[in-house]
Amino acid sequence: MATVRALNIYEPERSSPQGDVDASIILLDFEGEKFVQIDTYGSKDRKFVGKRSQSLRLSKEAFEQLMKLGTAHFAQGQ
């Protein structure tokens, strides 16, 4: 796992639908610095169902950037 401190917008050449997975949010505090961590648990077809698959830990700055970009994205076309 790594800590994300900044995000870059990437325009993919192509995109395809993805399956749904379970996820959890963990609110962390290390030595006075706060983080938001998102853990995913893979698909129901996975060999070890319920085992953590991926983790993404966001710093305060990265989380605020994600909120700003996401809010603008979902507001488009309304």
MIDOSE-1310 file (N, C-alpha, C; in nm, 2 decimals, decimal comma, always signed):
residues 78
matv	+0,09/-0,12/+0,00/+0,00/+0,00/+0,00/+0,09/+0,12/+0,00; +0,04/+0,23/-0,06/+0,11/+0,36/-0,06/+0,02/+0,47/-0,02; +0,07/+0,58/+0,02/+0,00/+0,70/+0,05/-0,01/+0,79/-0,07; -0,13/+0,83/-0,11/-0,15/+0,92/-0,22/-0,15/+1,06/-0,16
raln	-0,07/+1,15/-0,21/-0,07/+1,29/-0,16/-0,11/+1,39/-0,27; -0,12/+1,35/-0,39/-0,17/+1,43/-0,50/-0,23/+1,34/-0,61; -0,33/+1,39/-0,68/-0,39/+1,32/-0,79/-0,37/+1,39/-0,93; -0,36/+1,32/-1,03/-0,35/+1,38/-1,17/-0,46/+1,33/-1,25
iyep	-0,52/+1,41/-1,33/-0,63/+1,37/-1,42/-0,57/+1,30/-1,54; -0,63/+1,18/-1,57/-0,58/+1,10/-1,68/-0,69/+1,07/-1,77; -0,68/+1,09/-1,90/-0,78/+1,06/-2,00/-0,75/+0,92/-2,06; -0,82/+0,82/-2,02/-0,79/+0,69/-2,08/-0,83/+0,68/-2,23
erss	-0,76/+0,60/-2,30/-0,78/+0,58/-2,44/-0,92/+0,50/-2,46; -0,94/+0,41/-2,37/-1,07/+0,34/-2,37/-1,11/+0,30/-2,23; -1,24/+0,27/-2,21/-1,28/+0,24/-2,08/-1,39/+0,12/-2,09; -1,39/+0,04/-2,00/-1,49/-0,07/-2,00/-1,56/-0,09/-1,86
pqgd	-1,68/-0,14/-1,86/-1,75/-0,16/-1,74/-1,67/-0,25/-1,64; -1,69/-0,22/-1,51/-1,62/-0,30/-1,41/-1,73/-0,36/-1,32; -1,70/-0,47/-1,26/-1,79/-0,54/-1,16/-1,79/-0,46/-1,03; -1,89/-0,49/-0,95/-1,91/-0,43/-0,82/-1,83/-0,51/-0,72
vdas	-1,77/-0,44/-0,62/-1,71/-0,51/-0,51/-1,75/-0,44/-0,38; -1,73/-0,51/-0,27/-1,75/-0,45/-0,13/-1,62/-0,37/-0,10; -1,65/-0,26/-0,02/-1,54/-0,17/+0,02/-1,57/-0,12/+0,16; -1,46/-0,07/+0,22/-1,47/-0,01/+0,35/-1,38/+0,12/+0,36
iill	-1,42/+0,21/+0,44/-1,34/+0,33/+0,46/-1,29/+0,33/+0,60; -1,16/+0,35/+0,62/-1,10/+0,35/+0,75/-1,04/+0,49/+0,77; -1,08/+0,55/+0,88/-1,03/+0,69/+0,91/-0,91/+0,67/+1,01; -0,79/+0,72/+0,97/-0,67/+0,69/+1,04/-0,60/+0,82/+1,08
dfeg	-0,52/+0,81/+1,19/-0,44/+0,92/+1,24/-0,31/+0,87/+1,28; -0,20/+0,91/+1,21/-0,07/+0,87/+1,24/+0,01/+0,99/+1,28; +0,06/+0,99/+1,40/+0,15/+1,10/+1,45/+0,09/+1,24/+1,42; -0,04/+1,26/+1,43/-0,11/+1,38/+1,41/-0,15/+1,41/+1,27
ekfv	-0,11/+1,32/+1,17/-0,16/+1,34/+1,03/-0,27/+1,25/+1,01; -0,38/+1,30/+0,95/-0,50/+1,22/+0,92/-0,50/+1,17/+0,78; -0,56/+1,05/+0,76/-0,57/+0,99/+0,63/-0,71/+0,92/+0,62; -0,75/+0,91/+0,50/-0,87/+0,83/+0,46/-0,82/+0,71/+0,38
qidt	-0,85/+0,59/+0,43/-0,81/+0,47/+0,35/-0,93/+0,40/+0,30; -0,93/+0,35/+0,18/-1,03/+0,28/+0,11/-0,98/+0,14/+0,09; -1,04/+0,04/+0,14/-1,00/-0,10/+0,12/-1,11/-0,17/+0,03; -1,08/-0,25/-0,07/-1,17/-0,32/-0,15/-1,15/-0,47/-0,12
ygsk	-1,25/-0,55/-0,14/-1,25/-0,69/-0,11/-1,27/-0,79/-0,22; -1,25/-0,74/-0,35/-1,26/-0,83/-0,46/-1,40/-0,88/-0,49; -1,41/-0,95/-0,60/-1,54/-1,00/-0,65/-1,59/-1,12/-0,57; -1,71/-1,15/-0,59/-1,77/-1,27/-0,52/-1,71/-1,40/-0,58
drkf	-1,65/-1,39/-0,70/-1,59/-1,51/-0,77/-1,45/-1,53/-0,73; -1,40/-1,45/-0,65/-1,26/-1,46/-0,60/-1,23/-1,58/-0,52; -1,11/-1,64/-0,53/-1,08/-1,76/-0,46/-1,10/-1,74/-0,31; -1,05/-1,63/-0,25/-1,07/-1,61/-0,11/-1,16/-1,49/-0,09
vgkr	-1,29/-1,53/-0,09/-1,40/-1,43/-0,08/-1,38/-1,36/+0,06; -1,39/-1,22/+0,06/-1,38/-1,14/+0,18/-1,24/-1,10/+0,22; -1,14/-1,15/+0,14/-1,01/-1,11/+0,17/-0,98/-0,97/+0,11; -0,91/-0,88/+0,18/-0,88/-0,75/+0,12/-0,80/-0,76/-0,01
sqsl	-0,84/-0,69/-0,11/-0,78/-0,70/-0,24/-0,69/-0,58/-0,26; -0,74/-0,46/-0,24/-0,66/-0,34/-0,27/-0,69/-0,24/-0,16; -0,58/-0,15/-0,13/-0,60/-0,04/-0,04/-0,54/+0,08/-0,10; -0,61/+0,19/-0,07/-0,57/+0,32/-0,12/-0,58/+0,42/+0,00
rlsk	-0,47/+0,48/+0,04/-0,46/+0,57/+0,15/-0,44/+0,71/+0,10; -0,53/+0,80/+0,13/-0,53/+0,94/+0,08/-0,49/+1,04/+0,20; -0,40/+1,13/+0,17/-0,37/+1,23/+0,26/-0,48/+1,33/+0,26; -0,48/+1,43/+0,35/-0,58/+1,53/+0,35/-0,59/+1,61/+0,22
eafe	-0,47/+1,64/+0,17/-0,47/+1,72/+0,04/-0,52/+1,64/-0,07; -0,49/+1,51/-0,08/-0,54/+1,42/-0,19/-0,69/+1,40/-0,18; -0,74/+1,39/-0,05/-0,88/+1,37/-0,03/-0,96/+1,49/-0,08; -0,91/+1,61/-0,04/-0,97/+1,74/-0,08/-0,97/+1,75/-0,23
qlmk	-0,86/+1,72/-0,29/-0,86/+1,72/-0,44/-0,96/+1,63/-0,50; -0,97/+1,51/-0,45/-1,06/+1,41/-0,50/-1,21/+1,46/-0,48; -1,24/+1,52/-0,37/-1,37/+1,58/-0,35/-1,40/+1,69/-0,45; -1,31/+1,78/-0,47/-1,33/+1,89/-0,57/-1,35/+1,84/-0,71
lgta	-1,26/+1,74/-0,75/-1,27/+1,69/-0,89/-1,40/+1,61/-0,91; -1,43/+1,53/-0,81/-1,55/+1,45/-0,81/-1,68/+1,53/-0,82; -1,68/+1,63/-0,73/-1,80/+1,72/-0,73/-1,82/+1,79/-0,86; -1,71/+1,84/-0,92/-1,72/+1,90/-1,05/-1,76/+1,80/-1,16
hfaq	-1,71/+1,68/-1,16/-1,74/+1,58/-1,26/-1,89/+1,54/-1,25; -1,94/+1,52/-1,13/-2,08/+1,47/-1,12/-2,18/+1,59/-1,15; -2,13/+1,71/-1,14/-2,22/+1,83/-1,16/-2,23/+1,86/-1,31; -2,14/+1,81/-1,39/-2,14/+1,83/-1,54/-2,27/+1,77/-1,60
gq	-2,33/+1,85/-1,68/-2,45/+1,81/-1,75/-2,58/+1,81/-1,67; -2,58/+1,87/-1,56/-2,70/+1,87/-1,48/-2,78/+2,00/-1,50
